[in-house]
């Protein structure tokens, strides 16, 4: 329970700091930035639900759980099974997608740092059941996050010349992390993966609502 509270606290603090750092100006301007982020989350959640993003994340999570339970029952697991199981678990976490996209666009690494800390704690828990090969799953995680970072930095950033557009992504990411904290504490069920499209709607709405 204390570990879950620690994870939730980290997610909340990083999320709050992201919002704080990416809003600014007069009171009306701050209110407008927050409204844009919340609107982006609403539209993004609708699009994510239509595209079944959360269903995809749940599918990966179930596959990881099945492999994990099998390894625990048999009290053994091959190196490849252990690596695949933990890799699936990491891939099912939306923060692993939001973090590299946000860092690729803004250069802000705090979400990735929070994700790395969470993955490290989870890996230590899996070592006792699946063995030390699970550490190698970090290589797979690093690979797919690097691809997302490169795509955001090379393909999206050139089309975001205005700093306000990037700030909108930071504010939106902050709200998603705070939602993740609520999920970690079991206070609210939130389909976090459905919020991923909000990262793309935030700069569009900012450009439109000037």
Secondary structure per residue as TSV (DSSP state, phi and psi in degrees):
chain	resnum	aa	ss	phi	psi
A	1	X	-	360.0	-42.8
A	2	X	H	-64.9	-35.1
A	3	X	H	-65.2	-41.5
A	4	X	H	-63.4	-38.8
A	5	X	H	-66.7	-37.8
A	6	X	H	-64.6	-43.0
A	7	X	H	-62.7	-45.4
A	8	X	H	-62.8	-38.4
A	9	X	H	-64.4	-43.1
A	10	X	H	-61.8	-46.1
A	11	X	H	-62.3	-42.4
A	12	X	H	-66.0	-45.1
A	13	X	H	-65.5	-44.0
A	14	X	H	-64.3	-41.7
A	15	X	H	-63.5	-45.1
A	16	X	H	-63.3	-41.0
A	17	X	H	-65.9	-36.7
A	18	X	H	-62.2	-44.7
A	19	X	H	-63.6	-46.0
A	20	X	H	-60.6	-42.4
A	21	X	H	-74.9	-21.5
A	22	X	H	-107.1	3.4
A	23	X	-	-109.6	154.0
A	24	X	-	-177.2	169.3
A	25	X	S	101.1	-162.9
A	26	X	S	-68.2	167.3
A	27	X	H	-57.3	-41.2
A	28	X	H	-64.4	-37.6
A	29	X	H	-66.9	-41.3
A	30	X	H	-63.1	-43.6
A	31	X	H	-60.9	-38.2
A	32	X	H	-65.8	-41.4
A	33	X	H	-64.0	-41.8
A	34	X	H	-67.3	-39.2
A	35	X	H	-64.2	-40.5
A	36	X	H	-62.8	-43.3
A	37	X	H	-62.8	-43.3
A	38	X	H	-67.6	-36.8
A	39	X	H	-66.9	-40.8
A	40	X	H	-61.4	-39.5
A	41	X	H	-64.3	-40.1
A	42	X	H	-66.1	-47.8
A	43	X	H	-67.1	-43.5
A	44	X	H	-61.8	-39.2
A	45	X	H	-64.3	-38.3
A	46	X	H	-65.3	-45.5
A	47	X	H	-66.6	-42.3
A	48	X	H	-61.3	-37.3
A	49	X	H	-68.0	-40.5
A	50	X	H	-64.6	-33.0
A	51	X	T	-90.6	-0.1
A	52	X	T	61.4	40.4
A	53	X	H	-61.6	-44.6
A	54	X	H	-68.0	-34.2
A	55	X	H	-62.1	-39.4
A	56	X	H	-64.4	-43.3
A	57	X	H	-64.0	-40.4
A	58	X	H	-64.1	-37.0
A	59	X	H	-62.5	-45.8
A	60	X	H	-63.4	-40.0
A	61	X	H	-63.7	-40.2
A	62	X	H	-65.7	-41.1
A	63	X	H	-61.9	-42.0
A	64	X	H	-64.5	-41.1
A	65	X	H	-64.5	-40.0
A	66	X	H	-62.4	-44.9
A	67	X	H	-67.1	-38.1
A	68	X	H	-64.7	-45.0
A	69	X	H	-65.3	-36.1
A	70	X	H	-64.9	-43.6
A	71	X	H	-65.1	-37.8
A	72	X	H	-68.7	-38.1
A	73	X	H	-67.4	-43.0
A	74	X	H	-81.8	-12.5
A	75	X	T	60.0	26.8
A	76	X	-	-160.6	158.7
A	77	X	-	-160.3	139.5
A	78	X	-	-69.4	161.3
A	79	X	H	-60.7	-42.5
A	80	X	H	-66.2	-39.8
A	81	X	H	-64.5	-41.6
A	82	X	H	-63.1	-45.1
A	83	X	H	-65.4	-44.2
A	84	X	H	-65.3	-39.9
A	85	X	H	-60.6	-51.1
A	86	X	H	-70.6	-34.2
A	87	X	H	-62.9	-41.1
A	88	X	H	-62.9	-40.3
A	89	X	H	-63.6	-44.6
A	90	X	H	-64.8	-40.4
A	91	X	H	-67.3	-24.7
A	92	X	T	-78.2	-8.1
A	93	X	-	-88.0	117.0
A	94	X	T	-60.0	-25.9
A	95	X	H	-61.6	-29.1
A	96	X	H	-67.7	-17.9
A	97	X	H	-95.0	-44.0
A	98	X	H	-64.8	-40.6
A	99	X	H	-58.2	-56.9
A	100	X	H	-66.1	-32.1
A	101	X	H	-65.7	-45.5
A	102	X	H	-64.1	-42.1
A	103	X	H	-68.0	-37.3
A	104	X	H	-65.1	-30.3
A	105	X	H	-89.7	-35.1
A	106	X	H	-113.4	-16.8
A	107	X	-	80.2	4.0
A	108	X	-	-87.8	117.4
A	109	X	-	-97.8	5.2
A	110	X	H	-65.3	-36.2
A	111	X	H	-65.4	-42.0
A	112	X	H	-64.4	-35.8
A	113	X	H	-65.2	-42.8
A	114	X	H	-63.2	-41.9
A	115	X	H	-63.6	-40.9
A	116	X	H	-63.7	-39.6
A	117	X	H	-64.6	-42.7
A	118	X	H	-64.9	-42.6
A	119	X	H	-65.4	-36.8
A	120	X	H	-63.6	-42.9
A	121	X	H	-64.6	-42.1
A	122	X	H	-64.7	-39.3
A	123	X	H	-62.7	-41.8
A	124	X	H	-60.1	-35.9
A	125	X	H	-70.3	-33.4
A	126	X	H	-80.4	-21.9
A	127	X	H	-58.4	-40.2
A	128	X	H	-65.7	-23.7
A	129	X	H	-102.8	-45.8
A	130	X	H	-97.6	-10.2
A	131	X	-	92.2	172.6
A	132	X	G	-64.8	-22.9
A	133	X	G	-57.3	-19.8
A	134	X	G	-61.9	-23.1
A	135	X	G	-60.6	-31.9
A	136	X	G	-67.6	-15.3
A	137	X	H	-64.1	-22.7
A	138	X	H	-61.4	-28.9
A	139	X	H	-66.2	-43.2
A	140	X	H	-64.1	-42.1
A	141	X	H	-62.4	-42.8
A	142	X	H	-62.8	-36.5
A	143	X	H	-65.3	-50.5
A	144	X	H	-72.3	-31.0
A	145	X	H	-70.4	-33.3
A	146	X	H	-66.5	-37.1
A	147	X	H	-64.5	-43.2
A	148	X	H	-64.1	-42.0
A	149	X	H	-61.2	-46.1
A	150	X	H	-64.0	-40.1
A	151	X	H	-64.7	-44.0
A	152	X	I	-65.8	-43.0
A	153	X	I	-71.9	-37.7
A	154	X	I	-92.0	-35.2
A	155	X	I	-99.5	-31.6
A	156	X	I	-100.3	-41.9
A	157	X	G	-56.5	-40.1
A	158	X	G	-59.2	-20.6
A	159	X	G	-96.5	8.6
A	160	X	-	-122.9	67.7
A	161	X	-	-73.0	-23.3
A	162	X	S	-89.0	127.5
A	163	X	H	-60.8	-30.7
A	164	X	H	-62.0	-31.0
A	165	X	H	-67.9	-38.7
A	166	X	H	-72.5	-37.8
A	167	X	H	-59.7	-36.3
A	168	X	H	-62.3	-36.2
A	169	X	H	-66.6	-38.8
A	170	X	H	-63.2	-44.3
A	171	X	H	-63.0	-44.3
A	172	X	H	-63.0	-41.6
A	173	X	H	-62.2	-37.4
A	174	X	H	-61.3	-43.3
A	175	X	H	-64.3	-36.9
A	176	X	H	-65.7	-39.6
A	177	X	H	-66.0	-38.9
A	178	X	H	-64.1	-38.6
A	179	X	H	-62.6	-37.1
A	180	X	H	-63.2	-35.8
A	181	X	H	-63.8	-40.3
A	182	X	H	-63.7	-38.0
A	183	X	H	-66.7	-41.6
A	184	X	H	-61.6	-31.8
A	185	X	T	-90.1	2.2
A	186	X	T	60.0	27.9
A	187	X	S	-84.5	-26.3
A	188	X	-	-156.9	139.3
A	189	X	-	-89.1	118.5
A	190	X	-	-127.1	131.3
A	191	X	-	-80.2	80.3
A	192	X	G	-60.1	-38.3
A	193	X	G	-62.7	-28.6
A	194	X	G	-67.9	-16.7
A	195	X	G	-81.5	-9.7
A	196	X	T	-56.5	-42.9
A	197	X	T	-61.2	-18.9
A	198	X	H	-60.9	-27.8
A	199	X	H	-64.2	-25.9
A	200	X	H	-90.8	-30.9
A	201	X	H	-76.0	-28.5
A	202	X	H	-58.0	-51.6
A	203	X	H	-67.7	-31.9
A	204	X	H	-64.5	-44.1
A	205	X	H	-67.8	-34.7
A	206	X	H	-65.5	-41.9
A	207	X	H	-65.9	-35.5
A	208	X	H	-75.0	-40.6
A	209	X	-	-97.0	77.7
A	210	X	-	-107.5	360.0
